[in-house]
Amino acid sequence: MQSIFNGAGYLLADNSASDWGTKEEDDLLGCGHCHAVIRKHAHTDPVTKRRIPGWLDEGGHCYVCNQPLCGPQNNNCRDRAQRHGCEAYARVLERAIEDNYRREQNAKILGI
């Protein structure tokens, strides 16, 4: 069965030798629409000492392609998907490749 957690990555940031002295570990997801890296759990930024929510706190998923989407701190793909529908990155890339191929074929036919 396909899950939105299939293909999830893993973050291991060991800053124990620096001034921050932290070691961070977390699961990573990729946004299905813009391919941004999304941390699954909330974490604290070592520089600003602010709590940054993770995907489990305020992330969403696309109801069409069933992929995780960025939260408000990134590109806001969740709001864009609700307004404009599903525009998965793979579909956008495929459409651009097809348009380029069509232009090349037209140029060959016209002798440009």
Backbone atoms as SQL, in Angstrom:
CREATE TABLE atoms (id INTEGER PRIMARY KEY, chain TEXT, resi INTEGER, resn TEXT, atom TEXT, x REAL, y REAL, z REAL);
INSERT INTO atoms VALUES
  (1, 'A', 1, 'MET', 'N', 0.836, -1.180, 0.000),
  (2, 'A', 1, 'MET', 'CA', 0.000, 0.000, 0.000),
  (3, 'A', 1, 'MET', 'C', 0.881, 1.242, 0.000),
  (4, 'A', 2, 'GLN', 'N', 0.541, 2.208, -0.843),
  (5, 'A', 2, 'GLN', 'CA', 1.302, 3.438, -0.954),
  (6, 'A', 2, 'GLN', 'C', 1.004, 4.343, 0.239),
  (7, 'A', 3, 'SER', 'N', 2.022, 4.897, 0.828),
  (8, 'A', 3, 'SER', 'CA', 1.884, 5.800, 1.953),
  (9, 'A', 3, 'SER', 'C', 2.596, 7.105, 1.642),
  (10, 'A', 4, 'ILE', 'N', 2.165, 8.197, 2.263),
  (11, 'A', 4, 'ILE', 'CA', 2.851, 9.457, 2.031),
  (12, 'A', 4, 'ILE', 'C', 4.216, 9.475, 2.713),
  (13, 'A', 5, 'PHE', 'N', 4.485, 8.504, 3.562),
  (14, 'A', 5, 'PHE', 'CA', 5.779, 8.445, 4.221),
  (15, 'A', 5, 'PHE', 'C', 6.768, 7.565, 3.468),
  (16, 'A', 6, 'ASN', 'N', 6.366, 6.967, 2.350),
  (17, 'A', 6, 'ASN', 'CA', 7.312, 6.199, 1.542),
  (18, 'A', 6, 'ASN', 'C', 8.335, 7.150, 0.945),
  (19, 'A', 7, 'GLY', 'N', 9.594, 6.759, 0.971),
  (20, 'A', 7, 'GLY', 'CA', 10.645, 7.591, 0.406),
  (21, 'A', 7, 'GLY', 'C', 11.063, 8.729, 1.304),
  (22, 'A', 8, 'ALA', 'N', 10.676, 8.691, 2.569),
  (23, 'A', 8, 'ALA', 'CA', 11.076, 9.751, 3.492),
  (24, 'A', 8, 'ALA', 'C', 12.567, 9.646, 3.775),
  (25, 'A', 9, 'GLY', 'N', 13.193, 10.797, 3.965),
  (26, 'A', 9, 'GLY', 'CA', 14.624, 10.835, 4.259),
  (27, 'A', 9, 'GLY', 'C', 14.869, 10.965, 5.749),
  (28, 'A', 10, 'TYR', 'N', 16.141, 11.135, 6.098),
  (29, 'A', 10, 'TYR', 'CA', 16.512, 11.236, 7.498),
  (30, 'A', 10, 'TYR', 'C', 17.562, 12.318, 7.649),
  (31, 'A', 11, 'LEU', 'N', 17.401, 13.202, 8.632),
  (32, 'A', 11, 'LEU', 'CA', 18.323, 14.289, 8.901),
  (33, 'A', 11, 'LEU', 'C', 19.172, 13.943, 10.118),
  (34, 'A', 12, 'LEU', 'N', 20.476, 14.099, 9.983),
  (35, 'A', 12, 'LEU', 'CA', 21.396, 13.959, 11.112),
  (36, 'A', 12, 'LEU', 'C', 22.361, 15.128, 11.031),
  (37, 'A', 13, 'ALA', 'N', 22.154, 16.151, 11.878),
  (38, 'A', 13, 'ALA', 'CA', 23.007, 17.332, 11.911),
  (39, 'A', 13, 'ALA', 'C', 23.728, 17.352, 13.242),
  (40, 'A', 14, 'ASP', 'N', 25.024, 17.058, 13.216),
  (41, 'A', 14, 'ASP', 'CA', 25.823, 16.999, 14.436),
  (42, 'A', 14, 'ASP', 'C', 26.666, 18.264, 14.538),
  (43, 'A', 15, 'ASN', 'N', 26.216, 19.214, 15.351),
  (44, 'A', 15, 'ASN', 'CA', 26.932, 20.463, 15.580),
  (45, 'A', 15, 'ASN', 'C', 27.561, 20.476, 16.969),
  (46, 'A', 16, 'SER', 'N', 27.873, 19.327, 17.506),
  (47, 'A', 16, 'SER', 'CA', 28.367, 19.261, 18.886),
  (48, 'A', 16, 'SER', 'C', 29.738, 19.900, 19.045),
  (49, 'A', 17, 'ALA', 'N', 30.512, 20.037, 17.976),
  (50, 'A', 17, 'ALA', 'CA', 31.821, 20.667, 18.075),
  (51, 'A', 17, 'ALA', 'C', 31.739, 22.179, 17.923),
  (52, 'A', 18, 'SER', 'N', 30.597, 22.711, 17.545),
  (53, 'A', 18, 'SER', 'CA', 30.451, 24.158, 17.348),
  (54, 'A', 18, 'SER', 'C', 29.959, 24.820, 18.629),
  (55, 'A', 19, 'ASP', 'N', 29.707, 26.121, 18.518),
  (56, 'A', 19, 'ASP', 'CA', 29.203, 26.869, 19.677),
  (57, 'A', 19, 'ASP', 'C', 27.791, 26.464, 20.057),
  (58, 'A', 20, 'TRP', 'N', 27.020, 25.975, 19.076),
  (59, 'A', 20, 'TRP', 'CA', 25.645, 25.594, 19.367),
  (60, 'A', 20, 'TRP', 'C', 25.591, 24.322, 20.192),
  (61, 'A', 21, 'GLY', 'N', 26.473, 23.391, 19.936),
  (62, 'A', 21, 'GLY', 'CA', 26.554, 22.164, 20.715),
  (63, 'A', 21, 'GLY', 'C', 25.315, 21.310, 20.649),
  (64, 'A', 22, 'THR', 'N', 24.718, 21.196, 19.491),
  (65, 'A', 22, 'THR', 'CA', 23.495, 20.419, 19.361),
  (66, 'A', 22, 'THR', 'C', 23.696, 19.262, 18.396),
  (67, 'A', 23, 'LYS', 'N', 22.879, 18.268, 18.551),
  (68, 'A', 23, 'LYS', 'CA', 22.823, 17.154, 17.616),
  (69, 'A', 23, 'LYS', 'C', 21.351, 16.940, 17.294),
  (70, 'A', 24, 'GLU', 'N', 20.999, 17.142, 16.028),
  (71, 'A', 24, 'GLU', 'CA', 19.608, 17.055, 15.619),
  (72, 'A', 24, 'GLU', 'C', 19.400, 15.824, 14.755),
  (73, 'A', 25, 'GLU', 'N', 18.301, 15.131, 15.022),
  (74, 'A', 25, 'GLU', 'CA', 17.892, 13.991, 14.210),
  (75, 'A', 25, 'GLU', 'C', 16.393, 14.136, 13.954),
  (76, 'A', 26, 'ASP', 'N', 15.994, 13.892, 12.709),
  (77, 'A', 26, 'ASP', 'CA', 14.580, 14.025, 12.370),
  (78, 'A', 26, 'ASP', 'C', 14.302, 13.301, 11.061),
  (79, 'A', 27, 'ASP', 'N', 13.041, 12.975, 10.853),
  (80, 'A', 27, 'ASP', 'CA', 12.594, 12.418, 9.579),
  (81, 'A', 27, 'ASP', 'C', 12.299, 13.570, 8.626),
  (82, 'A', 28, 'LEU', 'N', 12.545, 13.340, 7.352),
  (83, 'A', 28, 'LEU', 'CA', 12.305, 14.355, 6.337),
  (84, 'A', 28, 'LEU', 'C', 11.279, 13.868, 5.333),
  (85, 'A', 29, 'LEU', 'N', 10.496, 14.790, 4.845),
  (86, 'A', 29, 'LEU', 'CA', 9.547, 14.540, 3.756),
  (87, 'A', 29, 'LEU', 'C', 9.850, 15.536, 2.652),
  (88, 'A', 30, 'GLY', 'N', 9.347, 15.266, 1.470),
  (89, 'A', 30, 'GLY', 'CA', 9.488, 16.203, 0.365),
  (90, 'A', 30, 'GLY', 'C', 8.125, 16.684, -0.069),
  (91, 'A', 31, 'CYS', 'N', 7.990, 17.982, -0.285),
  (92, 'A', 31, 'CYS', 'CA', 6.718, 18.530, -0.740),
  (93, 'A', 31, 'CYS', 'C', 6.401, 17.969, -2.116),
  (94, 'A', 32, 'GLY', 'N', 5.181, 17.506, -2.307),
  (95, 'A', 32, 'GLY', 'CA', 4.785, 16.914, -3.569),
  (96, 'A', 32, 'GLY', 'C', 4.600, 17.924, -4.689),
  (97, 'A', 33, 'HIS', 'N', 4.512, 19.219, -4.361),
  (98, 'A', 33, 'HIS', 'CA', 4.277, 20.220, -5.387),
  (99, 'A', 33, 'HIS', 'C', 5.502, 21.059, -5.703),
  (100, 'A', 34, 'CYS', 'N', 6.366, 21.332, -4.733),
  (101, 'A', 34, 'CYS', 'CA', 7.545, 22.163, -5.015),
  (102, 'A', 34, 'CYS', 'C', 8.857, 21.469, -4.658),
  (103, 'A', 35, 'HIS', 'N', 8.813, 20.282, -4.116),
  (104, 'A', 35, 'HIS', 'CA', 9.966, 19.469, -3.736),
  (105, 'A', 35, 'HIS', 'C', 10.829, 20.114, -2.658),
  (106, 'A', 36, 'ALA', 'N', 10.243, 20.943, -1.830),
  (107, 'A', 36, 'ALA', 'CA', 10.963, 21.501, -0.694),
  (108, 'A', 36, 'ALA', 'C', 11.130, 20.419, 0.371),
  (109, 'A', 37, 'VAL', 'N', 12.194, 20.515, 1.147),
  (110, 'A', 37, 'VAL', 'CA', 12.438, 19.574, 2.227),
  (111, 'A', 37, 'VAL', 'C', 11.613, 20.011, 3.431),
  (112, 'A', 38, 'ILE', 'N', 10.869, 19.068, 3.997),
  (113, 'A', 38, 'ILE', 'CA', 10.001, 19.353, 5.139),
  (114, 'A', 38, 'ILE', 'C', 10.431, 18.470, 6.301),
  (115, 'A', 39, 'ARG', 'N', 10.666, 19.092, 7.446),
  (116, 'A', 39, 'ARG', 'CA', 10.960, 18.306, 8.649),
  (117, 'A', 39, 'ARG', 'C', 9.646, 17.800, 9.230),
  (118, 'A', 40, 'LYS', 'N', 9.655, 16.546, 9.650),
  (119, 'A', 40, 'LYS', 'CA', 8.421, 15.912, 10.108),
  (120, 'A', 40, 'LYS', 'C', 8.012, 16.378, 11.501),
  (121, 'A', 41, 'HIS', 'N', 8.959, 16.592, 12.388),
  (122, 'A', 41, 'HIS', 'CA', 8.660, 16.971, 13.769),
  (123, 'A', 41, 'HIS', 'C', 9.118, 18.409, 14.033),
  (124, 'A', 42, 'ALA', 'N', 8.546, 19.016, 15.049),
  (125, 'A', 42, 'ALA', 'CA', 8.926, 20.371, 15.436),
  (126, 'A', 42, 'ALA', 'C', 10.350, 20.374, 15.982),
  (127, 'A', 43, 'HIS', 'N', 11.034, 21.512, 15.815),
  (128, 'A', 43, 'HIS', 'CA', 12.399, 21.634, 16.303),
  (129, 'A', 43, 'HIS', 'C', 12.657, 23.076, 16.719),
  (130, 'A', 44, 'THR', 'N', 13.759, 23.314, 17.400),
  (131, 'A', 44, 'THR', 'CA', 14.140, 24.645, 17.838),
  (132, 'A', 44, 'THR', 'C', 15.322, 25.109, 17.011),
  (133, 'A', 45, 'ASP', 'N', 15.210, 26.310, 16.440),
  (134, 'A', 45, 'ASP', 'CA', 16.305, 26.873, 15.659),
  (135, 'A', 45, 'ASP', 'C', 17.438, 27.240, 16.618),
  (136, 'A', 46, 'PRO', 'N', 18.657, 26.723, 16.398),
  (137, 'A', 46, 'PRO', 'CA', 19.742, 26.981, 17.358),
  (138, 'A', 46, 'PRO', 'C', 20.191, 28.439, 17.384),
  (139, 'A', 47, 'VAL', 'N', 19.990, 29.193, 16.328),
  (140, 'A', 47, 'VAL', 'CA', 20.440, 30.578, 16.284),
  (141, 'A', 47, 'VAL', 'C', 19.426, 31.498, 16.959),
  (142, 'A', 48, 'THR', 'N', 18.164, 31.419, 16.544),
  (143, 'A', 48, 'THR', 'CA', 17.147, 32.333, 17.072),
  (144, 'A', 48, 'THR', 'C', 16.434, 31.791, 18.305),
  (145, 'A', 49, 'LYS', 'N', 16.641, 30.530, 18.618),
  (146, 'A', 49, 'LYS', 'CA', 15.994, 29.865, 19.771),
  (147, 'A', 49, 'LYS', 'C', 14.469, 29.878, 19.663),
  (148, 'A', 50, 'ARG', 'N', 13.949, 29.930, 18.426),
  (149, 'A', 50, 'ARG', 'CA', 12.507, 29.885, 18.202),
  (150, 'A', 50, 'ARG', 'C', 12.091, 28.465, 17.879),
  (151, 'A', 51, 'ARG', 'N', 10.875, 28.104, 18.283),
  (152, 'A', 51, 'ARG', 'CA', 10.326, 26.796, 17.951),
  (153, 'A', 51, 'ARG', 'C', 9.731, 26.863, 16.557),
  (154, 'A', 52, 'ILE', 'N', 10.166, 25.974, 15.692),
  (155, 'A', 52, 'ILE', 'CA', 9.668, 25.913, 14.331),
  (156, 'A', 52, 'ILE', 'C', 8.802, 24.666, 14.215),
  (157, 'A', 53, 'PRO', 'N', 7.521, 24.846, 13.867),
  (158, 'A', 53, 'PRO', 'CA', 6.632, 23.678, 13.800),
  (159, 'A', 53, 'PRO', 'C', 7.013, 22.752, 12.660),
  (160, 'A', 54, 'GLY', 'N', 6.765, 21.481, 12.851),
  (161, 'A', 54, 'GLY', 'CA', 7.043, 20.489, 11.825),
  (162, 'A', 54, 'GLY', 'C', 5.799, 20.142, 11.031),
  (163, 'A', 55, 'TRP', 'N', 5.948, 19.176, 10.131),
  (164, 'A', 55, 'TRP', 'CA', 4.845, 18.798, 9.260),
  (165, 'A', 55, 'TRP', 'C', 3.695, 18.193, 10.052),
  (166, 'A', 56, 'LEU', 'N', 3.984, 17.449, 11.096),
  (167, 'A', 56, 'LEU', 'CA', 2.914, 16.839, 11.887),
  (168, 'A', 56, 'LEU', 'C', 2.093, 17.883, 12.627),
  (169, 'A', 57, 'ASP', 'N', 2.683, 19.065, 12.901),
  (170, 'A', 57, 'ASP', 'CA', 1.954, 20.121, 13.598),
  (171, 'A', 57, 'ASP', 'C', 1.003, 20.876, 12.680),
  (172, 'A', 58, 'GLU', 'N', 1.515, 21.337, 11.537),
  (173, 'A', 58, 'GLU', 'CA', 0.661, 22.153, 10.689),
  (174, 'A', 58, 'GLU', 'C', 0.800, 21.848, 9.207),
  (175, 'A', 59, 'GLY', 'N', 1.359, 20.724, 8.863),
  (176, 'A', 59, 'GLY', 'CA', 1.471, 20.353, 7.461),
  (177, 'A', 59, 'GLY', 'C', 0.180, 19.752, 6.944),
  (178, 'A', 60, 'GLY', 'N', 0.058, 19.719, 5.641),
  (179, 'A', 60, 'GLY', 'CA', -1.123, 19.152, 5.031),
  (180, 'A', 60, 'GLY', 'C', -0.727, 18.204, 3.915),
  (181, 'A', 61, 'HIS', 'N', -1.706, 17.661, 3.254),
  (182, 'A', 61, 'HIS', 'CA', -1.420, 16.822, 2.099),
  (183, 'A', 61, 'HIS', 'C', -2.437, 17.134, 1.010),
  (184, 'A', 62, 'CYS', 'N', -2.032, 16.887, -0.214),
  (185, 'A', 62, 'CYS', 'CA', -2.895, 17.138, -1.365),
  (186, 'A', 62, 'CYS', 'C', -3.898, 15.993, -1.466),
  (187, 'A', 63, 'TYR', 'N', -5.156, 16.340, -1.628),
  (188, 'A', 63, 'TYR', 'CA', -6.193, 15.319, -1.697),
  (189, 'A', 63, 'TYR', 'C', -6.260, 14.647, -3.060),
  (190, 'A', 64, 'VAL', 'N', -5.597, 15.225, -4.067),
  (191, 'A', 64, 'VAL', 'CA', -5.600, 14.653, -5.404),
  (192, 'A', 64, 'VAL', 'C', -4.459, 13.657, -5.577),
  (193, 'A', 65, 'CYS', 'N', -3.226, 14.104, -5.284),
  (194, 'A', 65, 'CYS', 'CA', -2.061, 13.239, -5.501),
  (195, 'A', 65, 'CYS', 'C', -1.579, 12.565, -4.222),
  (196, 'A', 66, 'ASN', 'N', -2.182, 12.878, -3.061),
  (197, 'A', 66, 'ASN', 'CA', -1.861, 12.272, -1.770),
  (198, 'A', 66, 'ASN', 'C', -0.383, 12.415, -1.422),
  (199, 'A', 67, 'GLN', 'N', 0.174, 13.605, -1.659),
  (200, 'A', 67, 'GLN', 'CA', 1.555, 13.912, -1.317),
  (201, 'A', 67, 'GLN', 'C', 1.570, 14.942, -0.193),
  (202, 'A', 68, 'PRO', 'N', 2.602, 14.914, 0.669),
  (203, 'A', 68, 'PRO', 'CA', 2.692, 15.943, 1.708),
  (204, 'A', 68, 'PRO', 'C', 2.963, 17.312, 1.090),
  (205, 'A', 69, 'LEU', 'N', 2.450, 18.360, 1.721),
  (206, 'A', 69, 'LEU', 'CA', 2.642, 19.724, 1.241),
  (207, 'A', 69, 'LEU', 'C', 3.304, 20.576, 2.301),
  (208, 'A', 70, 'CYS', 'N', 3.985, 21.631, 1.861),
  (209, 'A', 70, 'CYS', 'CA', 4.653, 22.563, 2.768),
  (210, 'A', 70, 'CYS', 'C', 3.645, 23.251, 3.670),
  (211, 'A', 71, 'GLY', 'N', 4.133, 23.689, 4.792),
  (212, 'A', 71, 'GLY', 'CA', 3.321, 24.485, 5.689),
  (213, 'A', 71, 'GLY', 'C', 3.503, 25.964, 5.404),
  (214, 'A', 72, 'PRO', 'N', 2.975, 26.822, 6.241),
  (215, 'A', 72, 'PRO', 'CA', 3.050, 28.271, 6.022),
  (216, 'A', 72, 'PRO', 'C', 4.473, 28.832, 6.037),
  (217, 'A', 73, 'GLN', 'N', 5.415, 28.165, 6.680),
  (218, 'A', 73, 'GLN', 'CA', 6.769, 28.702, 6.754),
  (219, 'A', 73, 'GLN', 'C', 7.538, 28.547, 5.450),
  (220, 'A', 74, 'ASN', 'N', 7.072, 27.709, 4.536),
  (221, 'A', 74, 'ASN', 'CA', 7.780, 27.513, 3.263),
  (222, 'A', 74, 'ASN', 'C', 7.054, 28.232, 2.137),
  (223, 'A', 75, 'ASN', 'N', 6.749, 27.541, 1.072),
  (224, 'A', 75, 'ASN', 'CA', 6.138, 28.147, -0.103),
  (225, 'A', 75, 'ASN', 'C', 4.628, 28.182, -0.053),
  (226, 'A', 76, 'ASN', 'N', 4.056, 27.698, 1.023),
  (227, 'A', 76, 'ASN', 'CA', 2.607, 27.728, 1.192),
  (228, 'A', 76, 'ASN', 'C', 1.880, 26.963, 0.090),
  (229, 'A', 77, 'CYS', 'N', 2.377, 25.814, -0.254),
  (230, 'A', 77, 'CYS', 'CA', 1.769, 24.989, -1.301),
  (231, 'A', 77, 'CYS', 'C', 0.369, 24.523, -0.924),
  (232, 'A', 78, 'ARG', 'N', 0.119, 24.381, 0.357),
  (233, 'A', 78, 'ARG', 'CA', -1.202, 23.923, 0.798),
  (234, 'A', 78, 'ARG', 'C', -2.289, 24.910, 0.386),
  (235, 'A', 79, 'ASP', 'N', -2.064, 26.211, 0.615),
  (236, 'A', 79, 'ASP', 'CA', -3.056, 27.213, 0.229),
  (237, 'A', 79, 'ASP', 'C', -3.183, 27.310, -1.285),
  (238, 'A', 80, 'ARG', 'N', -2.053, 27.217, -1.986),
  (239, 'A', 80, 'ARG', 'CA', -2.074, 27.291, -3.447),
  (240, 'A', 80, 'ARG', 'C', -2.819, 26.099, -4.038),
  (241, 'A', 81, 'ALA', 'N', -2.662, 24.914, -3.438),
  (242, 'A', 81, 'ALA', 'CA', -3.359, 23.717, -3.931),
  (243, 'A', 81, 'ALA', 'C', -4.861, 23.832, -3.714),
  (244, 'A', 82, 'GLN', 'N', -5.271, 24.454, -2.617),
  (245, 'A', 82, 'GLN', 'CA', -6.701, 24.626, -2.373),
  (246, 'A', 82, 'GLN', 'C', -7.315, 25.614, -3.347),
  (247, 'A', 83, 'ARG', 'N', -6.565, 26.660, -3.728),
  (248, 'A', 83, 'ARG', 'CA', -7.096, 27.666, -4.649),
  (249, 'A', 83, 'ARG', 'C', -7.044, 27.234, -6.107),
  (250, 'A', 84, 'HIS', 'N', -5.923, 26.629, -6.531),
  (251, 'A', 84, 'HIS', 'CA', -5.700, 26.360, -7.945),
  (252, 'A', 84, 'HIS', 'C', -5.740, 24.883, -8.312),
  (253, 'A', 85, 'GLY', 'N', -5.923, 24.013, -7.358),
  (254, 'A', 85, 'GLY', 'CA', -5.947, 22.585, -7.642),
  (255, 'A', 85, 'GLY', 'C', -4.555, 21.978, -7.587),
  (256, 'A', 86, 'CYS', 'N', -4.481, 20.707, -7.900),
  (257, 'A', 86, 'CYS', 'CA', -3.227, 19.961, -7.795),
  (258, 'A', 86, 'CYS', 'C', -2.314, 20.283, -8.972),
  (259, 'A', 87, 'GLU', 'N', -1.151, 20.818, -8.677),
  (260, 'A', 87, 'GLU', 'CA', -0.113, 21.035, -9.671),
  (261, 'A', 87, 'GLU', 'C', 1.146, 20.365, -9.154),
  (262, 'A', 88, 'ALA', 'N', 1.195, 19.059, -9.257),
  (263, 'A', 88, 'ALA', 'CA', 2.365, 18.327, -8.787),
  (264, 'A', 88, 'ALA', 'C', 3.565, 18.707, -9.634),
  (265, 'A', 89, 'TYR', 'N', 4.718, 18.744, -9.007),
  (266, 'A', 89, 'TYR', 'CA', 5.947, 19.163, -9.689),
  (267, 'A', 89, 'TYR', 'C', 6.238, 18.273, -10.883),
  (268, 'A', 90, 'ALA', 'N', 5.963, 16.991, -10.759),
  (269, 'A', 90, 'ALA', 'CA', 6.216, 16.070, -11.869),
  (270, 'A', 90, 'ALA', 'C', 5.340, 16.416, -13.074),
  (271, 'A', 91, 'ARG', 'N', 4.104, 16.808, -12.827),
  (272, 'A', 91, 'ARG', 'CA', 3.213, 17.183, -13.935),
  (273, 'A', 91, 'ARG', 'C', 3.655, 18.479, -14.599),
  (274, 'A', 92, 'VAL', 'N', 4.090, 19.441, -13.800),
  (275, 'A', 92, 'VAL', 'CA', 4.563, 20.717, -14.348),
  (276, 'A', 92, 'VAL', 'C', 5.808, 20.484, -15.196),
  (277, 'A', 93, 'LEU', 'N', 6.719, 19.653, -14.697),
  (278, 'A', 93, 'LEU', 'CA', 7.941, 19.345, -15.443),
  (279, 'A', 93, 'LEU', 'C', 7.617, 18.591, -16.729),
  (280, 'A', 94, 'GLU', 'N', 6.709, 17.646, -16.655),
  (281, 'A', 94, 'GLU', 'CA', 6.318, 16.883, -17.838),
  (282, 'A', 94, 'GLU', 'C', 5.677, 17.792, -18.892),
  (283, 'A', 95, 'ARG', 'N', 4.839, 18.726, -18.452),
  (284, 'A', 95, 'ARG', 'CA', 4.213, 19.669, -19.376),
  (285, 'A', 95, 'ARG', 'C', 5.255, 20.558, -20.049),
  (286, 'A', 96, 'ALA', 'N', 6.273, 21.000, -19.307),
  (287, 'A', 96, 'ALA', 'CA', 7.331, 21.833, -19.882),
  (288, 'A', 96, 'ALA', 'C', 8.155, 21.053, -20.906),
  (289, 'A', 97, 'ILE', 'N', 8.430, 19.777, -20.622),
  (290, 'A', 97, 'ILE', 'CA', 9.179, 18.947, -21.566),
  (291, 'A', 97, 'ILE', 'C', 8.376, 18.731, -22.841),
  (292, 'A', 98, 'GLU', 'N', 7.079, 18.475, -22.705),
  (293, 'A', 98, 'GLU', 'CA', 6.223, 18.288, -23.877),
  (294, 'A', 98, 'GLU', 'C', 6.130, 19.563, -24.714),
  (295, 'A', 99, 'ASP', 'N', 6.042, 20.731, -24.059),
  (296, 'A', 99, 'ASP', 'CA', 6.004, 21.998, -24.794),
  (297, 'A', 99, 'ASP', 'C', 7.303, 22.238, -25.555),
  (298, 'A', 100, 'ASN', 'N', 8.423, 21.935, -24.923),
  (299, 'A', 100, 'ASN', 'CA', 9.723, 22.091, -25.578),
  (300, 'A', 100, 'ASN', 'C', 9.838, 21.153, -26.773),
  (301, 'A', 101, 'TYR', 'N', 9.404, 19.920, -26.620),
  (302, 'A', 101, 'TYR', 'CA', 9.445, 18.952, -27.716),
  (303, 'A', 101, 'TYR', 'C', 8.563, 19.416, -28.882),
  (304, 'A', 102, 'ARG', 'N', 7.373, 19.928, -28.552),
  (305, 'A', 102, 'ARG', 'CA', 6.462, 20.421, -29.587),
  (306, 'A', 102, 'ARG', 'C', 7.082, 21.591, -30.343),
  (307, 'A', 103, 'ARG', 'N', 7.743, 22.521, -29.628),
  (308, 'A', 103, 'ARG', 'CA', 8.399, 23.644, -30.287),
  (309, 'A', 103, 'ARG', 'C', 9.530, 23.184, -31.201),
  (310, 'A', 104, 'GLU', 'N', 10.311, 22.195, -30.738),
  (311, 'A', 104, 'GLU', 'CA', 11.400, 21.674, -31.571),
  (312, 'A', 104, 'GLU', 'C', 10.859, 21.013, -32.839),
  (313, 'A', 105, 'GLN', 'N', 9.779, 20.271, -32.718),
  (314, 'A', 105, 'GLN', 'CA', 9.192, 19.625, -33.886),
  (315, 'A', 105, 'GLN', 'C', 8.636, 20.649, -34.865),
  (316, 'A', 106, 'ASN', 'N', 8.001, 21.691, -34.348),
  (317, 'A', 106, 'ASN', 'CA', 7.498, 22.758, -35.220),
  (318, 'A', 106, 'ASN', 'C', 8.647, 23.475, -35.925),
  (319, 'A', 107, 'ALA', 'N', 9.752, 23.685, -35.203),
  (320, 'A', 107, 'ALA', 'CA', 10.897, 24.349, -35.815),
  (321, 'A', 107, 'ALA', 'C', 11.502, 23.482, -36.919),
  (322, 'A', 108, 'LYS', 'N', 11.530, 22.155, -36.723),
  (323, 'A', 108, 'LYS', 'CA', 12.045, 21.256, -37.759),
  (324, 'A', 108, 'LYS', 'C', 11.153, 21.286, -38.999),
  (325, 'A', 109, 'ILE', 'N', 9.850, 21.288, -38.768),
  (326, 'A', 109, 'ILE', 'CA', 8.900, 21.300, -39.893),
  (327, 'A', 109, 'ILE', 'C', 9.029, 22.602, -40.674),
  (328, 'A', 110, 'LEU', 'N', 9.170, 23.718, -39.961),
  (329, 'A', 110, 'LEU', 'CA', 9.270, 25.026, -40.615),
  (330, 'A', 110, 'LEU', 'C', 10.666, 25.308, -41.143),
  (331, 'A', 111, 'GLY', 'N', 11.636, 24.481, -40.802),
  (332, 'A', 111, 'GLY', 'CA', 13.012, 24.668, -41.260),
  (333, 'A', 111, 'GLY', 'C', 13.746, 25.796, -40.568),
  (334, 'A', 112, 'ILE', 'N', 13.395, 26.029, -39.336),
  (335, 'A', 112, 'ILE', 'CA', 14.042, 27.115, -38.571),
  (336, 'A', 112, 'ILE', 'C', 15.306, 26.603, -37.915);
